[in-house]
Amino acid sequence: MTQLRKKVLDELERRNYSQATARAYIGAIQRFAEYFHRSPDQLGLEHIRQYQLYLVQDRKLRPRAVMVQMAALRFLYLKTLRRRYQRDDLPLPKSQRQLPLVLSPEEVGRLIESAANLRHRTILMTLYSTGMRRSELCALRPQDIDKERMVIHIRQGKGGKDRDVPLSPKLLDQLRIHYRSLRTKSAWLFPSIQSRRPGKPITSKSIWHACRQAARRAGITKAVHPHTLRHCFATHLLEAGADLNTIQVLLGHADIRETALYLHLSKRHLTATVNPLDALPVTAVPPQSSGEPRKR
């Protein structure tokens, strides 16, 4: 491990960044250094500008992908190396926020029923029933399942925050069946089954594959991934009458504006208001009397 890499990791840990963010930042900084074949502490603003143009023009990365790269470089130069750059010297690309994909309850049911095995089925049911992130599912331990209070404790979620989510009786039964099926008991609720990772939890990539495989088996052609089930959880709760503040707490959102996104996805809210066209005293005109002047 280089001295600079250690300094970045120490600074990330000191600021309580998540392991996922740390991995993303370290990878981005490493790719930046490899592009110029030099240590990042020997590079400056002109190199950063060249690299950002390379990502956009040559690699043709989407704005959100470029944003992760630039956020990592901001952290490196502003927080770790303490360079006196302005934030505008390291601009983040403007990204267009797109509404996420949401499946109907029927599609979610097909997805779960199409899981390849018991383990995959339990993973999908847990994601949909709790709205947790896949990194949070990886970190689940048996003692986090509180059957007395019927809640699941999510430890050190995004931003290093703990939270509780309701435990569905149906999910509790499924988790019991899953845990009893494990060949050896583990410290993790979903232990890795890879021989090279004994005693480790499942990887987020394995969760992604479980979701994608179930989608193919279910004949769902939409781009379904684990976070889709989080969006489904929130949207379906909103359609069932839950309020935004409650959903914000369950999702672990720091800002209610993040949760308000689901107002745009909720069918109940989309159909709750009268369409202005329906209020006009006009009717649909059949094709044969379209009102167009006849040709002579």
N, C-alpha and C positions, 0 to 999 in steps of 0.2 A: 504494500500500500504506500503510495507516494505521500509526502508530507502535505501537499495541497489537498489531496483527496481526504485525508484524515481531518484537516481543518474544516472542510466543508461538512463532513459527517458530524463532527463535534458541534458545529454551529447549528446544524439541523436538529440534533438531539437536544441542544440547549434550549432551542425555541419550541421543542415538543412537536415537530413535524411528524407526520405519520411515516411508517416504513415504506408505504407505496409512493409517497411523494419523494422520499429520500432516494429510492431506486430510480424514479423518473428523472430527478435532477442530476444525479451522478451519471446516468446514462447520457443525458443531453450534454453535459459538460465534457464527457469523454469523446462524444462524436464531434464536438466543436474543436477539441484539441487535435483529434485525428485528421480533421479536414486541413488544418494548417501545419500538421506535423511539428507542433510546438506546444509547450506547456501554456495553459491559459493565462498564467500570471505574466507571460511575456507578450501577450496580445493586448490590443486596445480597441478603441471605438471604431476605427476604420475596419478592423478585422470583423468586428461584430456586424457592422453594416453589410460587408461583403457576404458574410455567412447567411444573414437574413435574406438577402436577395437570392442567394443560392437555394435556400429552402423553398422560396416562393417561385422563382423562375425556372430553376432546373429540376428540383425534386417535385415541384408542384404540390406541396403539402397544403392541406386545408388550413384555414386560419386558426382553428383550435389547436392543431398539432404544432403550428409555428408558435402559438402562444405559450405552450408548455416549454418549448426550447428557450424562448426569450425570458420566461419567468425564471428558469434555471440560471441563465446568465445574469439576470438582475440580482439574484440571490448571491451568486459567486462574487460579482464585482462590488455590489453595494453593501452586502452584509458580511461576507467573509474577507475579501481583500480590502474593504473599506476605501475603495476609490471614490474620489469626490465627483462622481458623475451625477448628472441630473437624471431623474426618471425618464424625462423626454429624450435623453440621449440613447435610451434603450427602449424604443417604442414597442408596444404590443399591437398586433394587427387587430383591426376592427373585425369582429365576427358577427355573422347574422345568426340570431338565436332561432333555431327551428323547433317546432313543437315535437316532442318525442312520440314515438309509436306507442299506442295503447291497444291491447287486445280486448275483445269482448269477453265477458265471463265464460261464454260457451267455448271460445278459443282457448282460454286458460285451462278449462277442464280437459279439452282434447290434448293439450300440451302435457299435462300431468299424466293423463292416462296412457300417453305414448312414450313415457320414460322407459329407457332400455332395461332398467333393473331397479331393485328396491332402493339402493343408494341414490340413484338419480331421481327417483320419484320423491324421496324424502327431501332432497336438496331443493327441488322445484316447489314442493309444498311449503317448505320453510321460507323460501324467498318471497312467495306470494302472500303467505299468511302474516308475515311480519314486516315486509317492506325493507328489510335490512340490506345493506350493501354486501357484495360477495366477499370483500375483505373482512367484514364483520362476521359473516358465516364461517369463514376459515378459522377465525379465532374463538369460535364457540366451544365451551367445555361442558361436560355433563352437569357440573354444579351450577351452571348458568340457567338451567331449567328449573324454575321454582314452581313445583306442582301444588304447593300449599296456597300460594297467592295467585297462581295461574298467570305468571308473567315470565318472560325471558329477559335476563339481564344482558344487555349489550355493553361490553367493557371497552373503554377507550375507542369509541367510534371516531368519525371524522372530527378533527379539531381536538382530539384527546378527551372527548366527553362521554360519560356513561349515560345510559338511558334504559328504561324498561319498556317493553312492548307486550301487549296481551298475548297469552298463550291459548290458542284455540284447543278445545278438547279433542277435536279431530286430529290436530297436529300432534298433540301429546301422545295419542295412541300410535300415530305413525312413528314418532321419535322413539317410543319404547320398542316397537318392532324392529326398527333399524338398529338400535343399540344392542339389542339381544342377538342380532345377527352377526355382530362383529366377532371375528375369530379370537382376537385378543383384546382385552379392555385397554383403553387408551386414555391419555389425559385430554384428548380432543374428542369432540362429539363426531367430527368427520375427519378421522385420521387419514393420512396419505397411505395409499396401497402400493406405492412405488418402492421397490426393494432398496433403491439407493437413498430413500428418505425415511428410514425407520424412526418412529417416535415423533415425526413431524406432522403438522396438520395438512389437510388437503390444500392444493394450490388454487389460486383464483382461475388459472387457465383450465383446470379440470372442471370447475364449475361452469365455465363458459362452454366447454365441449358438451357437458351434460345437457345444457339448455339447447344448443344448436342441434344436437343429435335428436332430441325429443321433437323439436320443430320440424325437422325433415320427416321423421316417422309419422308425425301428425298431418303432414301435407300442408303445413303452413309456410307459404313462400315469403312472407314478410321477414325483414331482418331482425329476428328475435334474438336477444341476448339477456344475460342475467338482470341488467338494470331495467329491462323492459318490464319485468315482473314487479319491480319497485314502483314504476310508473302506474302499472295496473292496480296495485294495492292502493295507492293514493287516490287514483281516479275513481275506482269502484267504491271506496269509502265515501268520497264526496257525493257520488250519485246515490248512495244509500242514506244520505242525510247527515253525515259527520261534518262538523264545522272545521274551518281552516286552521284555527289555533290548535285543535286536537291533532290534526294531521301533521302540523308543523312539529309538534312534540314527538309524535311517533316516528317521523322521518329523521329527527335530529337536525332540522334546519335551523341555522342561526338567525336567518332573516325571513320574515313572513312573506316577503316578495318572491322568494324561491318557491314557496308553497302555492302562492297565488297563480302560478303557471297552470295548475290543474283545473282552474276555472275555465280555461280555454279548451280543456279536453273533456270536461264533464258533459255528458249528453243531457243530463237533467237541467243543467244551467243553460245549455245552448238552446233548449226547447222551452225554457220557462217564460220567455218573453214572446210577445206577439210579433210576427214578422210585419214590417210596415206595409208590404204589398197586400197582405191579407186584410188590412184595415181599409183598403180602398174599395169603392163601389164599382169594381171592374170584374169581368169574368174572363175565363180562358175562351178564346175564339177558335172554333174548329177550322181546320185547314181550308175547307171549301168556302168558308165565308170569312176570309182573312181581312176583309176590309180594303184590300188593294184594288185600285181601279182596273176594270176589265180592259183588255186590249181590244181594239177595234180594227 
